[in-house]
């Protein structure tokens, strides 16, 4: 499985093979410079012993040149590999991000948003670090090790073999430590996703947190999450400390052994001082690759943990299936039909919709009413294919929605949710969202129809006025009117309204209702109605209860039936009358 993940990681590198070859060449230059330090050290020490000033000076100049070559190749390789892995990380992030943009609502209900964000950024960063370590450390240090080892073997093969005896023992222990570290890293990444989710959830609902004075509760919740993450992180740190302890112990033990054994050979006349100096330099150059290679191995193994999380997300198949030959060019009339539609959010859960059959012709205004949990929002969500029916089908102009290209399908629709959704940016940006090719004149006209132009003109910058995060600088009614203007500008064949006037005062509501009536003309409109006074002129009012259609008819017909709708209407009428508000 790890091999499979590694191969998939390598596939992201394939567009950059040309640059990578140059990186390997620079690695070879760097490694060759490392190896040349050994004979150069020997010559420098020999020049000192022989008191040959000219020879010694020439070798020092050679040393400067060698250091310059080593540093230049190293830094060039660092820049090149950082550039390559940085671009590769963008490729990975955009592939994952594009997948997230096209995930169905069903999948978003199963995944924590914080976990998705962690995978998108933290996991891709770790994958980048793993691949960077391969080209930054693995290749040049491997070449250096081979070159230095070969030189030392030719110089003194007995001392070399005795010196490196401890390395296999350490390398044999490394996989076991790395395996435990990978497990700790998995726990840490999961906890990181949980922390991101908690912080995102809390800060995005900060108004509610402060309104209910839950700051201390949320602070304690975050403290608990962070402390748990700390304990998990400390376990990983302990494992890293064990690994680094073994590395450093090996390093200093080998140095002490070479000083003792090499010094003994010098005193016995078996080895010259300049050879010992070169060998000692070689030992340092030999140990350094071993240390870096061990860290690279650990880093690479940990990056595979993040790769596993990323590829699991990449391999997740959406429940919204796309057709092989989708319909993406067709004159849409706007007839929507529900044919014995049933739906459940989970195959083990109770159905939310049961046997819904309904026909909406072009120009019809279909209102869904009922108590909370009746299935109104779910039914509306089937039209743009946020979900697909568990059984039955929904058709557009007689064709199953599943046969359309989903982008084409949704391009013929506009939705105004009950909770207005705005983005950080200007008023113009938000109205243009979904219709980026519209002119400023069309935007102004849409704003006027939505009764938004009056307050837009009063803002500094008018259409270019910044509205803050999620439209925080606007009132609720103003935000909702911008959402309506956005839908008007889209000029859709099918309009989906989730009580689009719920945030407006009575005066603005009348103006916007008039605009919506004009917008609804010759379009198919579906409305989720919470205030029944807003749908009295609907073509059909569909009364839902526990996922079943209990009543269908016009406002007058349903009042005459004296059923569920009549009771709901009278309940609201009495409530509004007691508050002095006309129904």
ROPABA-150135 format. One record per residue: residue in one letter; x, y, z of N, C-alpha, C in turn. Coordinates in steps of 0.02 Angstrom, whole numbers, plus 50000, padded with zeros to 5 digits. Last residue first. Example, Ala and Ser with C-alpha at 12.3 -4.5 7.8 and 13.67 -1.06 7.14 Angstrom:
2
S506424988850354506844994750357506455000250394
A506604971650390506154977550390506604983550390
//
This chain:
583
X474075199550399474305193250371474405193650297
X474665213650489474215210750440474495204350412
X474935214150661475255213750596474775210650547
X474625213850795474455219850757474775220050689
X474765202550863475355206850862475235213250823
X473575196350840473725198050910474325202750914
X473715194150704473205198850727473345201150798
X474705184550702474845191050673474345196350696
X474005174050763474625176550792474785183550767
X472945171950674472805174050743473415176950777
X473695168250563473255174050560473105176650630
X474325156450603474735162350588474305168650588
X473165148650621473625149450676474065155650665
X472615148950494472255152150548472705153350609
X473605141550427473465148350407473115152150464
X473545129050489474165132950490474035140250475
X472225125550456472415126150526473055130350533
X472305125050316471825129850348472005130850421
X473215114650300473385121450278472945126550312
X472495103450349473115105650382473275112850364
X470825108450307471305103250328471905106350363
X469765114850241469815114950314470255109250340
X469485116850109469545109950131469575109250207
X469555130650095468895127450094468925120350120
X470925132350094470545135250150469855131950154
X471225126349972471455123250034471105126050095
X470645135349880470425128349883470625125049949
X471365147149904470645146949917470395139749924
X472665143249866472535145849933471795145149950
X472565127749772472685134849779472515136949851
X473365111849815472825116149789473025123449793
X473585097249908473825101349852473235105449828
X474105088450055473615092550020473955096249962
X475115079550089474465078850120473915082750083
X476455070850042476025076250018475325075050046
X477665066850169477095064950126476725071150103
X478595070150264478825067750199478285065550151
X477825075050372478225068950379478415065850312
X476905084050260476915081950330477275075150334
X476565097850154476965091950171476915090450245
X475595104750032475655104150105475995097450121
X475835115549905475925108449922476045108049998
X474915125649803475215125349870475235117949891
X475075132149643474925126349684475275127249751
X475215145749611474815141349567474595135149605
X475045158249739475405152649708474935148449665
X474535168549813474405168649740474785163149704
X474955166549941474245165949928474085165749853
X476195167249995476085162449941475345161649923
X476325175550104476735177050046476595172449986
X475595170650208475335176550174475715178150110
X476315160850268475835158750217475545164650179
X477945160250298477375164750309476875163550252
X478655150250241478575150050313478005154650334
X478825141350095478455146750128478405145450203
X479855139249965479735136550032479425142250072
X479415138749797479495143049856479395138849919
X479865138349630479725134349689479885138549751
X479365142549468479625144849533479395140049588
X479685144649301479455139749350479775141549417
X479155159549217479675155149244479355150249292
X478205168949183478455164649129479055160449151
X478605178449322478205178149262478555174049207
X479485180349424479175173749418478785172949353
X479755193949411480285189049396479985182149385
X478565199349455478775200549386479305195549365
X478615194749586478045192849544478215193849470
X479755201149632479765193949623479195191549580
X479275214249639479825212649593479855205149579
X478315212549737478105214849671478635213249619
X479135208849841478635204149817478385206049748
X479825220749858480185214949832479705209649807
X478805228949908479155230849847479515224849815
X478435221950024477945223249971478285224849905
X479635222250096479355215850073478855216850017
X479805235350130480265232450081479985225950053
X478735235950225478765240450166479195237450111
X479045226050321478415225750283478435229950219
X480765220550305480215223850340479605224050294
X481485204450272481305211250253480755213950297
X481805191250285482205195950324482015203250310
X480985183950200480895183150272481265188350313
X480935183050065480775189550093480745189350169
X481155169950025481665175050008481525181850039
X480915155950061480625161750096481095167750088
X481895150849958481775148250025481555154050069
X481605148249790481595153249844481435149849910
X482175145849633482085142349696482145147349753
X481685145849466481855149949523481685146149587
X482175142549303481875139749364482135143649424
X482795150349214482175147149192481795144449252
X483485166249273483445158949267482785156549237
X484325178449282483785177449234483665169949221
X485315183549360485455177149328484925175549274
X484735194749419485235195749367485365189249328
X483955188649518483625192249463484105193049404
X484945183949604484515179149569484155182349510
X485485196049648485925191149615485505186049575
X484395201449712484655204749652485105200049613
X484325192649820483785192749771484005196049706
X485485196149886485405189249863484855188849810
X485185209249918485735207949872485685200849844
X484165206950010483995210249946484565209449895
X484875201350115484385197150079484205200250012
X485635212150158485975206150132485485201950090
X484605220650201485035222650146485385216650115
X484095213350309483675214850251484075216750191
X485205213350396484935207050370484505208150308
X486395226250348485855223450390485605217050359
X488185224850324487505226250301486995223450351
X489405220650360489285227850364488585229850342
X489495206850334489395209150404489265216550411
X489575198350224489115204050222488995207150290
X490575189350249489885186950249489375192650251
X491605202550289491555195350288490825193250297
X491175217550192491445213750248491335206350242
X490795225050084490265223150131490515219050190
X491345239549998491505233050027491015231450082
X490685247249853490735247149926490865240149951
X490435248049721491095245749740491205245649815
X489175253549710489255246449693489925243749714
X489635265749824489055262749791489175255249775
X490575273049889490815268649836490255265349798
X489635272850034490225275650002490515270749951
X487855271150006488485268550032489085271649997
X486735275349941486925279050002487585276650031
X486535266349840486735273149822486985277149882
X486065255349912486725254949880486975261949864
X484785258949950485295258850002486005258349973
X484205258549818484145264449861484685264549915
X484375245949764484755251549736484745257649781
X483565236049810484215236749843484585243049821
X482415230849755482345236149805482995237149844
X482595222749649482615219549715482555224549772
X482595231649546482035227049551482005223649619
X483845237649570483225241649576482625237049585
X484705227149543484685229949611484055234049622
X484485225549407484305220049453484255222649524
X485005237849363484295236249351484065230649397
X486335236249398485945241649428485195240249421
X486675225549315486725224849388486295230149422
X486525231349190486085225849209486095224649284
X487565240749198486865243149190486375237649209
X488665232549201488505236549261487785239049257
X488285216449125488525223349124488335226949189
X488825199449152488305204649151488625211649153
X489705189349170489735193049106489215198549101
X489455182649290490045187049286490085191249222
X488385177049373488265180249307488835185049294
X488895172049488488455167649450488285170349382
X488985187649555489165180649568488655176049534
X488585200749546488825197449484488965190049493
X488325203549677487755203149631487955199549567
X489645203149727489145198549752488525198049708
X490315213449660490565206549656490015201549675
X489575224649703489575222549632489795215349625
X489915225349836489215223949818489175221449746
X491515216949861491085222649849490365220449835
X492005205449990492125208949927491645214749921
X491545189950051491945195950063492115199149995
X489895184750000490615183850005490955190450021
X488345178550067488745183550032489475182250045
X486825171650084487535169650078487885174850035
X485445171750196485805174850140486555173050143
X484445159350230485025162450261485465165150204
X483585155350127483315159150184483875162750221
X484265157849960484155154150023483865158550078
X483835157849803483895162849856483745159349921
X484475152049650484215150549716484325156349763
X484155148049481484425152849530484085151249596
X484575138649333484225139649396484555145249437
X485345135049229484665137249213484255138449275
X486475129949283486535136549251485855139349231
X486155117249322486135122549373486195129449343
X486305110549197485675110349234485635116349282
X487655112849168487135115449123486465115849160
X488225105749272488355112849266487835116249221
X487795092749245487565096049307487695103549306
X487035087449100487665089849128487485094149188
X485675076049126485935082649109486655083449136
X485205064449177485465064149109485765070849086
X484635066749299485285063249298485595062849229
X483375071749274483915076449290484595073249286
X482545064849135482805063849202483385068649216
X481455074949042482085071349043482345070849115
X480335083149043480245076149027480875071849027
X480825095249089480565094849021480535087548998
X481635086449207481595093149180481405092549107
X481155075349341481295076849270481255084249256
X481615063949462481415070849451481615072449379
X481045047649518481465052049480481175059049476
X481225033149627480835037949588481305042449549
X482355033449769481965030049718481505035149685
X483165043149820483325036049835482955031549786
X483635057049716483135052949750483385045849765
X485125066249754484725062349706484225058149745
X485545083149798485455076149815485075072849758
X485685093749720486115093649779486105086549808
X484935095449601485335089349613485865090249667
X484045105649599484715106949571485195101149581
X482975097549659482905100749593483585102549562
X483195093249786483235088249733483235091549664
X482955103849870483655102249856483725096949801
X481575103649890481855108949849482565107249827
X481525092549976481195092249911481465097549864
X482225097650086482475091750050482175091349981
X481375107950127482045109550103482335103750063
X480205100050165480175105550115480865106950085
X480005090550261480355088550200480375093850147
X479575093150389479085090150344479415087750279
X480375099950475480485092750469480005089250422
X479135111650526479845109950521479925102350520
X477585110250434477975111350494478705109550482
X477245117950273477215112550322477655114250382
X477355120550095477215122750164477165116650209
X477945125949944477975120349991477865123150061
X477215131749795477415133349864477405127049907
X477535135549633477385129949678477655131649747
X476975143549500477295145149563477065139849613
X477245141149324476925139349388477335141849447
X478005143449212477605148949237477255147449302
X477905127049155478215133549146477745138949170
X477245116049284477335118249215477675125149214
X477545103249390477575110549387477715112549315
X476865089649475477035092449409477005100049414
X477245076049582477045083049575477275085449507
X477395064349709477255065349638476955072249629
X478295055749828478085062449806477985062449731
X478585044449915478115044049859477855050849836
X479225052550047478905046250031478405047049974
X480705058850123480165059750074479885052950055
X481495053150217481275060050229480695061750183
X481555036750289481465041150230481215048050251
X482735033350418482035033750397481975038350337
X484315025650373483895030650406483185030250380
X485145017750302484875014850363484395019450399
X485555025650199485165019650182484865016250243
X485215042850228485645037050238485235030850226
X484255051550189484945054050191485445048350201
X483055046550071483315045750139484045047950137
X481595048349969482285050249985482435049050059
X480585045949825480735044449894481465046349907
X479395050549705480055051749733480075049949807
X478465049249596478515044349650479195044649685
X479155061349511478795055149496478935049949550
X479035078149482479255073149532478825066949522
X479495088949352479025083749376479375079249427
X479535104649277479835100249327479305095349351
X479855114249137479365109749169479735104849215
X480675122849066480605123949138480075119549171
X481325123348942480665126348950480545127849024
X482885125248868482525123248928481875127048934
X483655119048734483205124548753482775122248811
X485265112948763484565111448751484155117448772
X486695105748799486455111048755485745109348735
X487045094948870487325101448892487135107148845
X486795079348931486465084448891486725091248915
X488185067748938487695072348968487395077148917
X488655053148930488525057948876487985062848899
X488785047749059489345047249012489265052248954
X488225057549202488115053249143488715053249097
X488775056349372488725060249311488645055749250
X488055054249531488375051249473488255055449411
X488295058449687487975061449628488345059049567
X489155053049775488525049449766488115052349708
X490875052049729490285055949745489655051749733
X492155042849801491695043549744491055047049766
X493765046049849493065046049871492605047349812
X495045047649811494715041549788493985041249809
X495425059249877495415059249804495025053349776
X495395054650008494925059849987494855059949911
X496435045649998495785043250020495245048250000
X497455054149966497215049649913496555046349933
X497625060850088497445064450028497145059949975
X497985050450175497385054450189497145058250127
X499175046250111498615041550120497965045250132
X499945057550126499745055450058499155050650061
X500135057450264499735062850234499505061050164
X500915045850266500305046150307499845051550278
X501985049450188501525044350161500875044050201
X502665057650272502305060850216501815055950184
X503265048250352502725052350381502325055850326
X504215043250262503705038750288503115042650318
X504975054950246504625052050188504065047350211
X505495056750372505065061850344504665059150286
X506275045050383505725046250430505235051350401
X507175047350278506755041250278506145042350324
X507785059050323507405059050260506925053150257
X508435054350435507905059250443507465059650381
X509315045650370508855042950419508275047750431
X510025054850292509625049550259509125046450307
X510665062450389510155065550346509715060450311
X511505052550444511035056150486510475059150444
X512235048750331511855043750368511315047050410
X512865060850293512355057850250511925052650286
X513715062250413513205067150395512675064350347
X514615051750407514095051650458513525056350440
X515445055750304515095049450298514515049150347
X516035067450343515635067650282515225061250272
X516715062350454516195067450464515735067850403
X517575053750386517085051050434516525055950445
X518345062650314517905058050278517375055150323
X519065068250418518605072450379518105068250341
X519765056750453519305059750502518805064350467
X520515054850338520035049750357519525052650406
X521315066150340520845065250284520305060150302
X522015063350458521605069550453521095068850397
X522655051450421522175051350476521725057550473
X523495056150320522975051350302522435050950357
X524315064450396523895067450345523345062750322
X524965054950479524515059950508524065063150457
X524935037850419525235044450425524725049350453
X524985021850495524585026950461524905033750472
X525815013850564525425010550512525025015650470
X526515018350675526825019350609526445016150552
X525925018350795526275012150776526595012650707
X525315030550796525865029450844526255023250827
X524345028050696524855033150685525455031950731
X523555018350759523905016550698524465021550682
X523055026250864523465020350880523865018250818
X522265035150793522845037650830523325031950847
X521295026250747521735029550699522355032250732
X520715022550870521005017450827521495020550777
X520335035350925520725030350963521095025550916
X519655041850822520205045250855520655040150890
X518685032050795519175033750744519775037250774
X517955032250916518295026150895518835027650844
X517435045150917517905043050970518305036950949
X516605044050803517155048950805517675047150857
X515715034150843516145032950786516735037750786
X515085040850948515445034650961515935033050905
X514465051450885515025052850929515425046550946
X513495044150805513955049150777514575050050822
X512765036350895513155033150843513695037950816
X512175046750967512615041951002513065038350952
X511405052650866511955056450896512445051850933
X510495042050838510905045050786511515048550816
X509885039550961510275034250929510745037150876
X509265052050977509755049751026510205044350996
X508365052250871508925056850870509465054950920
X507485042150917507825041350854508445045850851
X507035047651038507375041151038507785040250974
X506435059250988507005059751033507395053251035
X505375053750916505885057450880506525058050922
X504645048551023504905044050973505465047450932
X504315060451088504705055351123505025050451073
X503505066350991504145069451009504605064451044
X502375058350992502795058450933503485061350947
X501945061651119502105054751104502555054351042
X501665075151102502225073251146502435065951134
X500515074851023501135077350995501745075351035
X499605070051116499745066051056500405068151026
X499645080851204499835074251228500005069651169
X499165091051118499835091551148500085084651171
X497875086951093498345087151037499065087451063
X497355088951220497365082151192497865081751135
X497485102751226497865098551273497905091351249
X496595106551125497305108151118497735103851165
X495365102151177495605099551113496365100651106
X495315109751294495305102451298495575099451234
X495265122651240495825120651284495875113051288
X494045122151173494655122751134495255120651175
X493195121351286493175116051234493815116151192
X493495133151351493655126751384493665121051333
X492995142151256493705142351275493925135851307
X491655138951256492045137651195492795137751209
X491355143151387491245136151366491665134451305
X491655156651380492045152351426491965145051407
X490695160951285491415161751272491825157051315
X489345161251287489655154651288490405155051275
X488275170751286488815171051334489165164351344
X487435171251180487255166551233487805165951287
X488105180551102487415181951123487205177451181
X489305174151074489305179951118488605181551144
X488835163850990489255162251049489225168051099
X488205170950889487805166750932488185165150996
X489335177150833488785181250857488345177250906
X490145166650791490355170650848489795174950876
X490165156550698489535157750734489665162050796
X491435155850655490935157350604490245158650635
X492065151850772492175158650748491675160650694
X491615138350786491495143350838491545150450810
X492035131950668491325131750688491165137350738
X493415133950673493025136550617492285137050635
X493735127150792493865134350786493455137450730
X493315114050757493035117450816493135124950810
X494125111350644493395111250639493075115150696
X495405111950696495215116650643494455117150638
X495305101050784495425107750811495215113050759
X495145090550693494615091850742494685098950770
X496355090950625495735092150588495165093850635
X497185087450731497265093950700496635095850660
X496775074350751496635079350803496705086350775
X497285068750635496565068450649496375073750700
X498635071250655498305074350598497545074250608
X498895063250769499005070450772498635074050716
X498655050450721498245053050775498295060650778
X499685049950626498985049150605498515052050658
X500805050850710500665056250663499945055950638
X500795038750775500695044750814500515050650769
X501075030750664500445029850699500285036050741
X502355035250633501815036050584501135035550618
X503055030950746502985038150734502425039550684
X503035017350729502685020150786502565027650777
X503825016950612503145014150612502735017050670
X505035022050657504645025850608503925023450606
X505495011750740505355018350768504905022450722
X505635001950641505195000850698504995007450730
X506595007350552505905006150530505415005250587
X507795008250639507435014150615506725012750591
X508494996950667508024999250717507575004850692
X509314995750556508844990350570508314992350620
X510135006650568509645006550513509125001150523
X510915002350677510475008150683509925008050630
X511574991650618511184990550679510674996250687
X512264997650512511714993050498511274991750559
X513235005750588512705008750548512135003950532
X514274999350652513675001050691513105003750650
X515284997950556514934991950580514284993650617
X516065008050507515365007950486514975001950511
X517345005350562516985011550579516245011050564
X517754993750502517644993750575517214999750595
X517884998450371517394993250387517244992950461
X518915008250389518255010050362517725004850381
X520015000950433519715006050477519015007950454
X520194993150317520074990050382519724994950429
X520455001950212519834998050211519684994850279
X520955016450181521075011850238520465007550247
X520765021350048521255024250093521445019450149
X519755014249992520395014149957520945016750003
X518765017550085518945010550076519625009950041
X518665031250066518915028750129519135021450123
X518115031649936518765034549949519075031750013
X516875025149959517355022349912518055025049924
X516285034050048516415027250069516945023950024
X516145045349966516585045650024516775038650048
X515235040349868515885043049849516375042949907
X514135036249946514475031449903515175033849886
X513795048550008513975042650048514375037650006
X513475056649897514025058349941514265052349981
X512345049849850512945050449807513555051949849
X511525051949962511685045149940512315045149897
X511425065749962511755062450019511935055250002
X510725068649843511415071049852511775067449909
X509485060549868509925059649809510625062249822
X508985065049996509095057949980509595057049923
X508875079549995509335075850039509495068850015
X508075084449892508525089049928509055085349968
X507315074149846507775077349799508265082049833
X506695070149967506985065149921507505068449876
X506195081750022506745078350056507085073150012
X505145084349935505715088849937506315085549969
X504275074249973504565073949907505175078549903
X503995078750106504255072050093504595071550025
X503485091550086504095090750124504415083950111
X502295088150016502815092249984503485091350019
X501635081550117501815077850056502365081550019
X501455092350202501875086750224502085082450165
X500585100150125501235102850145501715097350166
X499475092050118499845093350056500535096250072
X499095092650254499315086250224499695087350159
X498755106350270499285103150311499545096850278
X497765108550160498355112650172498905108850210
X496815098450145496965102750089497625106550099
X496695092850271496965088750216497195093150158
X496125103650338496775101050360497095096950305
X494905104750271495385110250266496085107950286
X494315092650311494435093850240494955099450231
X494215094750448494635089350424494805090250350
X493295105250452493975106250477494455100950452
X492155099050404492465104250364493185105450386
X491935081750408492035087850447492395092950403
X490785073250302491475075150317491475081450360
X489425071850281489785066350314490495068350336
X488955082550213488625081050277488985075550315
X489675081850098489855087050146489525085850214
X488975071850033489645070450058489875075750108
X487785078650003487765072450043488445070950072
X488135088749919487955090549988487935084450033
X489555083149821488845084049833488735086049906
X491005091649762490705086749807489965088349816
X491605101449692491095097549657490805092049699
X492545106949774492045111449744491475107649712
X493345095949798492925098449852492375102949825
X494005095249676493565089749695493085092049750
X494725106949681494215106149629493745100449644
X495575103349787495105108949795494545108549743
X496335092949732495905091549790495375097049796
X496955100249631496575094249613496095092449670
X497575110249703497035112049657496625105949636
X498515102749776498005106649811497425108349765
X499315097549672498945093049717498365096749750
X499815109549615499445104549574499015100049617
X500475114849726499895118449699499475113749655
X501485105349735501005105849789500375109549766
X502195108249619501875101749625501345101849679
X502705120649653502235120149597501845113549600
X503545116249759503025121249770502495121049716
X504415107449696503935104749745503385109649761
X505085117049615504745111349586504215108649634
X505615126249709505165128549656504755122749628
X506435117749783505885121349816505375123749766
X507345113649685506895108749715506305111949751
X507955126249658507625122449605507125117449634
X508505130249781508015134449747507605130349696
X509385119349803508855120949851508315125149818
X510255120449695509835114449700509255115649748
X510855132349730510485131949667510005126049668
X511465128449849510935133449851510525133549787
X512385118749800511895117049853511315121949852
X513165125849711512755120249686512215118349736
X513745135049802513345137349744512895131849718
X514445126849893513895131149917513445133249859
X515375120449805514915116549847514315120649868
X516065131249750515705126649706515185122749746
X516625136649868516185140649826515755136349780
X517425125949910516865128149952516365132249912
X518335125749803517915119949816517305121749858
X518945138249818518585136649757518105130849766
X519545136349944519055141749934518625140249872
X520405125749913519865124649963519325130049955
X521305131749828520865126449801520275125249847
X521905139849923521515142949869521055137849836
X522505129649997522005133950030521585137449977
X523385124849902522845120449925522305124349961
X524255135749891523875133549832523275129149852
X524825135650019524415141349997523985139449937
X525555123550016525015124450065524545130050043
X526495126249917526025120749908525415121649954
X527155136949981526835137849916526315132549904
X527645130950102527185136650104526805137450038
X527945116850171527965119150102527445124750095
X528105109050285528285116150288528375119150219
X527615096450289528225097350250528485104550251
X526475098750366526995094350393527665095350356
X525755106950277525945109550343526535105450371
X525575098350171525935104550160526175107550225
X524775088550233525445086750209525875092950198
X523625095750256524005093350314524715091550293
X523265097650121523375103450164523805101450225
X523105084550075523635088750046523785094750090
X522005080450151522645076850157523225081150131
X521055089250103521245089450174521915086150184
X520975084449973521205091249984521425092250057
X520455071649985521155072349964521425079449975
X519165076850044519605071850077520325072350052
X518465085349963518715088050026519235083350056
X517955077949862518605081049850518885084449912
X516685074649911517195069449908517895072549900
X516025087049895516105084049961516675078949962
X516025088349756516405093249797516525090449867
X515145077949727515845077549704516285082349743
X513965083249780514255077149809514985076349789
X513745094449695513815095249767514165089349799
X513635087849572514165092749581514295093749656
X512485080149599513125076749584513715081549593
X511555090249614511695085849670512365082249660
X511525095249485511785099549538511945095549601
X510895084049427511575086049406511905090449459
X509665084549491510105078849504510825080449484
X509165096349433509265095949506509735090249525
X509055092449301509525097749318509675097749393
X508025083249322508675080849297509215085949312
X507015092049361507275087249410507945084349387
X506715098749245507015102449300507325097749351
X506165087649176506735091449149507095095249203
X505065083449253505655079149247506265082949222
X503825088649286504425092649300505075088749293
X502745080349272502785086249227503435090149235
X503005070349376503155069049306503165075149261
X502565072249503503215075049486503345074849411
X501415065249518501355072549520502005076049500
X501905052449523501545054649463501465062249461
X502395050949651502885052049597502535054649534
X501225048049719501565054349733502035056149676
X500995035449668500515040649653500805047549667
X502075028749726502025029149653501555034749632
X501705029849861502325033049837502305033949761
X500555022049864500515029149880501125032849853
X501135009549833500625012449789500555019949800
X501945007749943502255008249877501765011549828
X500975006350042501425012150044501755013249976
X500414994050000500005000050000500435006350000
//
